Amino acid sequence: MTAVQSMMDIKLAAADESARVTFEPIGIVFEITEDDFITVRFDSALASSVEIYHWSNGISVWLPYPGESDYVVLDSSDQEMIRLW
């Protein structure tokens, strides 16, 4: 019997101006425009290990190290942009 994976989504938005979203430690960067967003989807069991930092025009998302899980980045139309690890 295999364990069922429960996924969660975190929406990362640019509210007042464009923003740079960086996924660390791998350094993948996305630019999102004002009022736009991207979503990162991952196993909810890893939620306590994900760190998110915000500054004036950027968001840094620190993910658990490679091999822990797949992280899927979706655009605002819910289309897959990239899989991390």
LODORO-379795 format. One record per residue (C-alpha): residue in one letter; x, y, z. Coordinates in steps of 0.001 Angstrom, whole numbers. Last residue first. Layout:
<sites>
a/X/Y/Z
...
</sites>
This chain:
<sites>
w/13546/18894/-8511
l/11674/22094/-9397
r/8955/21579/-11944
i/8317/24470/-14306
m/5601/26680/-15805
e/2536/24472/-15247
q/-674/26198/-16288
d/-3043/27378/-13540
s/-3932/30521/-15530
s/-2057/32653/-12985
d/1107/30649/-13712
l/1969/27393/-11964
v/5215/26354/-10267
v/5373/22666/-9340
y/7591/21493/-6498
d/8675/17885/-6514
s/9755/16364/-3229
e/12619/15827/-799
g/15166/14992/-3484
p/16650/18435/-3570
y/16751/20428/-302
p/13678/21900/1340
l/12422/25041/-391
w/13358/28647/345
v/10965/31085/-1346
s/12250/34637/-1808
i/9766/37352/-2674
g/10655/40674/-4218
n/9831/44316/-4693
s/9837/45808/-1173
w/10929/42685/709
h/9262/39351/1392
y/10676/36125/2791
i/9060/32695/2491
e/10383/29572/4218
v/9232/26041/3361
s/10112/23390/5970
s/6795/23530/7884
a/4912/22989/4630
l/6787/19776/3748
a/3933/17408/4698
s/1724/19528/2420
d/3420/18004/-645
f/3999/20803/-3150
r/2338/23398/-5364
v/3835/26870/-5984
t/1442/29437/-7392
i/2192/32493/-9510
f/594/35915/-9313
d/-374/39057/-11211
d/-1738/42308/-9755
e/1436/44184/-10748
t/3698/42067/-12922
i/5510/38874/-12018
e/9188/38267/-12668
f/10362/34697/-12149
v/13720/33497/-10814
i/15212/30013/-10317
g/18149/30319/-7902
i/18460/26701/-6753
p/18594/27398/-3001
e/16186/29083/-3362
f/13194/29953/-5517
t/13246/33639/-6428
v/10135/35710/-7101
r/10812/39211/-8501
a/7958/41633/-8124
s/6050/44101/-10286
e/4182/46816/-8425
d/1334/47199/-5932
a/167/43633/-5234
a/2607/41192/-6803
a/1325/37793/-5706
l/2683/34447/-4493
k/-73/31837/-4083
i/827/28807/-1992
d/-776/25531/-3023
m/-988/22308/-1028
m/-775/18648/-1988
s/-1717/15626/115
q/229/12546/-962
v/-1479/9223/-385
a/870/6637/1069
t/1363/3453/-917
m/0/0/0
</sites>
